[in-house]
């Protein structure tokens, strides 16, 4: 009996000895406390880091940005100028083409005018013969036919916007008249067209050829 009591007491003491270290053992940290501790260990003062950063790379970046902005502005200005020049070229080309079409018949009309001149000279000569009684009936019929041709000629020229220049009794205009001589006259003002020796024509607003005229000048005083 005493043997079993002694053994029970020994076992009980062992259990106390085993539980004693567990009571003296410090409590472990919780998960949140561990995370806070790790965060505190990893904290960095970025403000100090930026202050301590070198200024040269920042300045180089700013200079590069400014250069890029200048290049962009120059490219934009160059593009706008190119578009403006292209638009001006397009307008000039359109005007040139329009003028070429408008005055395309200039050379043809200029070459045909001497034919008109000869017809008018023939009419003038025939009329002088008719006034002197030398023109026959056949000649009169021919004269009428030539007059009809001249009228038809003028009609065709008018359809193509070619019209004769008014000259006789008009003030002399060097843009439309070519003076071949002057003649004193007391009946009209000086620099007035007295006579037309060759008829002039205009195509639209351009002179095909000027009228050859005789211009008045002041009559000598007696």
C-alpha positions as CSV (number, residue, x, y, z in Angstrom):
1,X,0.0,0.0,0.0
2,X,2.7,2.4,0.9
3,X,4.5,1.4,-2.2
4,X,1.6,2.5,-4.5
5,X,1.2,5.8,-2.6
6,X,4.8,6.6,-3.0
7,X,4.6,5.9,-6.7
8,X,1.5,8.1,-7.1
9,X,3.2,11.0,-5.4
10,X,6.2,10.7,-7.7
11,X,4.0,10.7,-10.8
12,X,2.2,13.8,-9.5
13,X,5.4,15.6,-8.9
14,X,6.6,14.8,-12.4
15,X,3.4,16.3,-13.8
16,X,4.0,19.5,-11.9
17,X,7.6,19.7,-13.1
18,X,6.4,19.2,-16.7
19,X,3.7,21.9,-16.4
20,X,6.0,24.4,-14.8
21,X,8.1,25.4,-17.8
22,X,4.9,25.9,-19.8
23,X,3.7,28.4,-17.4
24,X,7.0,30.3,-17.3
25,X,7.2,30.3,-21.2
26,X,6.4,33.8,-22.6
27,X,3.3,34.2,-24.8
28,X,3.9,34.3,-28.6
29,X,3.0,37.4,-30.6
30,X,-0.2,37.5,-32.6
31,X,-0.3,37.7,-36.4
32,X,-1.3,41.4,-36.4
33,X,1.5,42.3,-34.1
34,X,4.0,40.5,-36.3
35,X,2.7,42.4,-39.4
36,X,3.0,45.8,-37.6
37,X,6.5,45.0,-36.5
38,X,7.4,44.0,-40.1
39,X,5.9,47.3,-41.4
40,X,7.8,49.4,-38.9
41,X,11.0,47.6,-39.9
42,X,10.4,48.4,-43.6
43,X,9.3,52.1,-43.2
44,X,11.4,54.4,-45.4
45,X,11.5,58.2,-45.4
46,X,10.8,58.9,-49.1
47,X,11.0,62.6,-48.5
48,X,14.6,62.4,-47.4
49,X,15.3,60.1,-50.4
50,X,13.9,62.6,-52.8
51,X,15.8,65.4,-51.2
52,X,19.0,63.4,-51.5
53,X,18.2,62.5,-55.2
54,X,20.6,64.2,-57.8
55,X,19.1,67.2,-59.7
56,X,21.0,66.6,-63.0
57,X,18.7,63.8,-64.3
58,X,15.6,66.0,-63.5
59,X,17.1,69.0,-65.3
60,X,18.0,66.8,-68.3
61,X,14.5,65.5,-68.5
62,X,13.1,69.1,-68.3
63,X,15.5,70.2,-71.1
64,X,14.5,67.2,-73.2
65,X,10.8,68.0,-72.7
66,X,11.3,71.6,-73.7
67,X,13.2,70.6,-76.8
68,X,10.4,68.2,-77.8
69,X,7.8,70.9,-77.3
70,X,9.8,73.3,-79.5
71,X,10.1,70.6,-82.2
72,X,6.4,69.9,-82.0
73,X,5.6,73.6,-82.4
74,X,8.0,73.9,-85.4
75,X,6.5,70.8,-87.0
76,X,3.0,72.2,-86.5
77,X,4.0,75.6,-88.0
78,X,5.7,73.9,-90.9
79,X,2.6,71.8,-91.6
80,X,0.3,74.8,-91.5
81,X,2.6,76.7,-93.9
82,X,2.7,73.7,-96.3
83,X,-1.1,73.5,-96.3
84,X,-1.4,77.3,-96.9
85,X,1.1,77.1,-99.8
86,X,-0.7,74.1,-101.3
87,X,-4.0,76.0,-101.1
88,X,-2.5,79.1,-102.7
89,X,-1.0,76.9,-105.5
90,X,-4.4,75.2,-106.0
91,X,-6.1,78.6,-106.4
92,X,-3.4,79.9,-108.7
93,X,-3.7,76.8,-110.8
94,X,-7.4,77.2,-111.0
95,X,-7.2,80.8,-112.0
96,X,-4.5,80.0,-114.6
97,X,-6.6,77.2,-116.1
98,X,-9.7,79.5,-116.1
99,X,-7.7,82.2,-117.9
100,X,-6.3,79.8,-120.4
101,X,-9.9,78.6,-121.3
102,X,-11.2,82.1,-121.3
103,X,-8.6,83.5,-123.7
104,X,-7.9,80.2,-125.6
105,X,-9.1,81.8,-128.9
106,X,-6.9,84.9,-128.7
107,X,-4.3,83.6,-131.2
108,X,-7.0,82.4,-133.6
109,X,-8.9,85.6,-133.6
110,X,-5.7,87.7,-133.9
111,X,-4.8,85.7,-137.1
112,X,-8.3,86.1,-138.5
113,X,-8.5,89.8,-138.1
114,X,-6.4,90.6,-141.2
115,X,-9.1,88.7,-143.2
116,X,-11.7,91.1,-141.8
117,X,-9.5,94.0,-142.6
118,X,-9.3,92.9,-146.3
119,X,-13.1,92.5,-146.4
120,X,-13.6,96.0,-145.0
121,X,-11.1,97.4,-147.5
122,X,-13.0,95.7,-150.3
123,X,-16.3,97.2,-149.1
124,X,-14.8,100.7,-148.8
125,X,-13.4,100.5,-152.4
126,X,-16.7,99.2,-153.8
127,X,-18.6,102.0,-152.0
128,X,-16.3,104.6,-153.6
129,X,-17.0,103.1,-157.0
130,X,-20.7,103.1,-156.3
131,X,-20.6,106.8,-155.3
132,X,-18.8,107.7,-158.6
133,X,-21.2,105.6,-160.6
134,X,-18.6,103.1,-161.8
135,X,-20.0,100.1,-159.9
136,X,-22.1,97.8,-162.1
137,X,-25.2,95.9,-161.0
138,X,-23.1,92.8,-160.6
139,X,-20.6,94.7,-158.5
140,X,-23.4,96.0,-156.3
141,X,-24.7,92.4,-155.7
142,X,-21.1,91.4,-154.9
143,X,-20.8,94.3,-152.5
144,X,-24.0,93.3,-150.7
145,X,-22.7,89.7,-150.4
146,X,-19.4,90.9,-148.9
147,X,-21.3,93.1,-146.4
148,X,-23.3,90.0,-145.3
149,X,-20.1,88.1,-144.8
150,X,-18.7,90.9,-142.6
151,X,-21.9,90.9,-140.6
152,X,-21.7,87.2,-140.1
153,X,-18.0,87.5,-139.2
154,X,-18.9,90.0,-136.5
155,X,-21.7,87.8,-135.2
156,X,-19.3,84.9,-134.8
157,X,-16.8,87.0,-133.0
158,X,-19.5,88.3,-130.7
159,X,-20.5,84.8,-129.7
160,X,-16.9,84.3,-128.6
161,X,-16.9,87.5,-126.6
162,X,-14.8,89.4,-129.1
163,X,-16.1,92.9,-129.8
164,X,-14.8,95.9,-131.8
165,X,-13.3,98.8,-129.9
166,X,-15.2,102.1,-130.0
167,X,-12.8,104.7,-131.3
168,X,-14.2,107.6,-133.4
169,X,-15.1,110.6,-131.4
170,X,-13.9,108.9,-128.2
171,X,-11.2,110.3,-126.0
172,X,-7.8,108.9,-126.8
173,X,-7.0,105.9,-124.6
174,X,-3.5,104.4,-125.0
175,X,-4.8,101.1,-123.5
176,X,-7.1,100.7,-126.5
177,X,-5.9,103.1,-129.2
178,X,-2.7,103.4,-131.1
179,X,-2.1,106.9,-132.5
180,X,-0.4,107.0,-135.9
181,X,-0.6,110.7,-136.3
182,X,-2.2,113.9,-135.0
183,X,-4.4,116.3,-136.8
184,X,-5.3,119.9,-135.8
185,X,-9.0,120.4,-135.2
186,X,-11.0,123.3,-133.9
187,X,-14.3,121.2,-133.8
188,X,-13.3,118.7,-131.0
189,X,-11.3,118.7,-127.9
190,X,-7.6,117.9,-128.2
191,X,-6.7,114.1,-127.8
192,X,-10.0,113.1,-129.4
193,X,-10.0,110.3,-132.0
194,X,-10.9,111.8,-135.4
195,X,-10.5,108.8,-137.6
196,X,-9.9,105.1,-137.4
197,X,-7.5,103.5,-139.9
198,X,-7.7,100.0,-138.5
199,X,-10.4,98.6,-136.3
200,X,-9.3,97.2,-132.9
201,X,-10.9,94.3,-130.9
202,X,-11.1,93.1,-127.4
203,X,-11.6,89.5,-126.1
204,X,-13.5,89.7,-122.9
205,X,-11.4,92.4,-121.1
206,X,-8.1,91.9,-123.0
207,X,-7.1,93.8,-126.1
208,X,-6.6,91.5,-129.1
209,X,-5.2,94.5,-131.0
210,X,-5.6,98.2,-130.5
211,X,-7.3,100.5,-132.9
212,X,-5.1,102.5,-135.2
213,X,-6.4,106.1,-135.0
214,X,-5.7,109.7,-135.9
215,X,-5.9,111.9,-132.9
216,X,-6.9,115.6,-132.8
217,X,-4.6,118.3,-131.4
218,X,-5.1,122.0,-130.7
219,X,-5.6,124.0,-133.9
220,X,-3.0,126.8,-134.5
221,X,-4.2,130.3,-133.5
222,X,-4.5,132.8,-136.2
